[in-house]
């Protein structure tokens, strides 16, 4: 699973992203394109979010190249896994129950979490700099969802600054 934040960080679209995070995000995307698999929802919510982020007229960077790779391979099952998720309403899905600990997932992130929860292999979700995810780790672990932080020191620091922890 690749959160849009990783794609945008690799593209250089986050002005506050440290160069190391941009490079690590680009490396992770290149590795997926070279030997990996990406998971998306069969309803195209994730693909549509990826596409909305890019101006097709500018020179593509690592993030745009990844999105193009996903779009070009969206029907190649061994490279792009399409996962069915069940919408219950706006940005709510049957596969992602509400956490018992009171955690509230950002609506725009729920489709990624629902796909990770619904996929039989429970793939980790790649995350670059969206600090909310740092605080969700324990509630997501209870669902069997793991987050792979590409820039753990930066995201932890950012989370602590925002939440005073």
C-alpha positions, 0 to 999 in steps of 0.5 A, spaced: 500 500 500 502 506 498 499 512 501 498 518 496 503 522 501 509 518 499 507 519 492 507 527 493 513 526 497 517 523 492 515 528 487 518 533 491 511 536 492 512 537 499 516 544 500 518 542 508 520 535 506 527 533 508 531 531 502 533 524 505 525 523 505 524 525 498 530 520 496 527 515 500 520 515 498 523 515 491 527 509 492 521 506 495 517 507 489 522 505 484 523 498 488 515 497 487 516 498 480 522 494 479 520 488 483 514 489 487 506 489 488 501 495 489 494 494 492 489 499 490 481 498 491 477 496 485 472 502 485 478 506 483 478 511 489 486 510 490 487 511 483 483 517 482 486 520 488 493 519 485 491 522 479 488 528 482 495 530 485 499 531 478 499 536 473 500 532 466 503 538 463 509 538 467 516 534 467 514 527 471 518 526 477 518 519 481 511 520 484 508 521 477 512 516 474 509 511 479 502 513 478 503 512 471 506 505 472 500 503 476 495 506 471 499 502 465 499 496 470 492 496 473 489 490 470 496 486 471 494 482 477 501 480 479 503 487 479 497 491 481 492 488 486 485 490 486 481 489 492 474 490 493 472 494 499 465 495 501 463 503 502 458 504 508 457 512 507 462 517 505 469 515 506 467 509 511 468 502 509 466 495 512 473 493 512 475 498 517 471 498 523 471 504 528 477 503 533 475 501 540 480 506 543 477 512 540 482 514 535 479 517 529 482 516 522 482 521 517 477 520 512 481 521 506 486 515 509 480 510 510 480 507 503 488 505 504 486 502 511 480 499 508 484 496 503 490 494 507 485 490 512 481 487 506 487 484 503 489 477 505 496 478 505 495 485 510 500 489 506 504 494 510 502 501 508 508 506 506 507 513 509 512 518 508 511 525 512 503 525 514 504 525 522 497 523 524 499 516 522 504 515 527 499 516 532 494 511 529 500 505 530 497 501 536 490 502 533 491 499 526 496 494 529 490 491 533 487 490 526 493 487 523 495 493 519 502 495 519 505 502 517 512 502 514 514 509 515 520 511 510 522 517 514 521 515 522 525 520 525 522 526 522 514 523 522 515 522 530 518 529 531 513 532 527 507 528 531 510 530 537 510 537 535 503 537 533 500 533 539 505 535 544 507 528 546 
